[in-house]
Amino acid sequence: MGADHAGLIPDYAARRGALRSLLVENEIDALLVTDLVNIRYLTGFTGSNAVLLVHCWDTRNGEDRTVICTDGRYRTQVAEQVPDLRAEIARASARRIVELAGEWQLGRVGFESHVVTVDQHRGFEDQSTGLELVPTPGLVEQLRLVKDPYEVEQLRAACAAGDAGLAALLASGALRPGRTERQVARDLEWAMFEAGAQAIAFTTIVAAGANSAVPHHRPTDAVLRRGDFVKLDFGAVVGGYHSDMTRTFVLGAASDWQREVYALVRAAQRAGREALKPGASVVSVDGAARAVIEAAGHGALFVHGLGHGVGLRIHEAPGLAKTGTGTLLSGVAVTVEPGVYFPGRGGVRIEDTLVVREGGPELLTRTSKDLTVVE
């Protein structure tokens, strides 16, 4: 799986065992896994081409017939990363896996209909003589919702790299008037790499002045100026797991309106964090933060959901939003990131990554949320 954060070891066999239980519940003999992130979750394989066939236990002899198929480029890698499974080497990996399913006369074979294209499905059908292909969306994602101790360890390490990178950026004086958004973004990314990041979680956002009112502004050659809000939204990847944090600063001196909007967003963010409890609906968590902003008369300026799940992908289920569905479980990792944006003037977003726990969420992003004025 690469150079993961040292400590716990992922239990891929247990994950596949949990998936088999879902297959039994859904009366599926096997699942054809084509999403590479889901394959990584179930096996540890990180190559760019693979298909996995997760077979229910063979009741005749207890044999685990789960098999992974990749092409010749990854012959050595699959042997190293997935030593506990049978590996097939074939350029047309999906074709080979479907052939095996047919040879084993599996009957009902599920496929990830939420990621398989129409053309891929037609290819499966062409090769699936004697099989019943059954759309089974989101089974692995259902397991990925709740993070195991190994995953939380990786998330902590990714968040620590983000915290350390931001601290180094501020200590170096790189966030100052006269520099461009792009320059600050590159410095922050390099600082995260120096702090242990193995990759950048997403395109780093540095948004100064009026640009800070654009929720997903991309860095430009815009020059930072005294009196600007500067919004930094960034993350690191460690062991495949993503961190996500936003902090908003003021350069030089903060005006009254900036202090007021910052205090409002911080209060909303606190309300959202405090609402994170097992059993809470995602709509109610969003609503707890949104109500604070609406009470101040700025509800129309909070233009996105409160947060999202985070893990092997930067955006995962659940979505904390007015349109969200479901309730939170203990062990789910999410962001809480309310924002208020005044078009043409500036905006504030404050974001943390947290893990839902009984008794209160575990905060993974530790950088202070006090209003920081950078001189």
HELIX and SHEET records of a PDB file:
HELIX    1   1 TYR A   12  GLU A   25  1                                  14    
HELIX    2   2 LEU A   36  THR A   43  1                                   8    
HELIX    3   3 GLY A   72  TYR A   74  5                                   3    
HELIX    4   4 ARG A   75  GLN A   81  1                                   7    
HELIX    5   5 SER A   93  GLU A  103  1                                  11    
HELIX    6   6 VAL A  118  GLN A  127  1                                  10    
HELIX    7   7 LEU A  139  ARG A  144  1                                   6    
HELIX    8   8 PRO A  149  SER A  172  1                                  24    
HELIX    9   9 GLU A  181  GLU A  194  1                                  14    
HELIX   10  10 GLY A  209  ALA A  213  5                                   5    
HELIX   11  11 ASP A  256  GLU A  274  1                                  19    
HELIX   12  12 VAL A  282  ALA A  295  1                                  14    
HELIX   13  13 GLY A  299  LEU A  301  5                                   3    
SHEET    1   A 6 ARG A  86  ILE A  89  0                                        
SHEET    2   A 6 VAL A  67  THR A  70  1                                        
SHEET    3   A 6 VAL A  51  HIS A  55 -1                                        
SHEET    4   A 6 ALA A  30  VAL A  33 -1                                        
SHEET    5   A 6 ARG A 108  PHE A 111  1                                        
SHEET    6   A 6 GLU A 132  PRO A 135  1                                        
SHEET    1   B 3 ALA A 199  ILE A 200  0                                        
SHEET    2   B 3 ALA A 236  VAL A 238 -1                                        
SHEET    3   B 3 TYR A 241  HIS A 242 -1                                        
SHEET    1   C 4 ILE A 205  ALA A 208  0                                        
SHEET    2   C 4 PHE A 229  PHE A 234 -1                                        
SHEET    3   C 4 MET A 245  LEU A 251 -1                                        
SHEET    4   C 4 THR A 372  VAL A 374  1                                        
SHEET    1   D 2 GLY A 307  GLY A 309  0                                        
SHEET    2   D 2 GLU A 316  LEU A 320 -1                                        
SHEET    1   E 3 ALA A 333  VAL A 336  0                                        
SHEET    2   E 3 ASP A 352  VAL A 355 -1                                        
SHEET    3   E 3 GLU A 362  LEU A 363 -1                                        
SHEET    1   F 2 GLY A 339  PHE A 342  0                                        
SHEET    2   F 2 GLY A 346  ARG A 349 -1                                        
END                                                                             
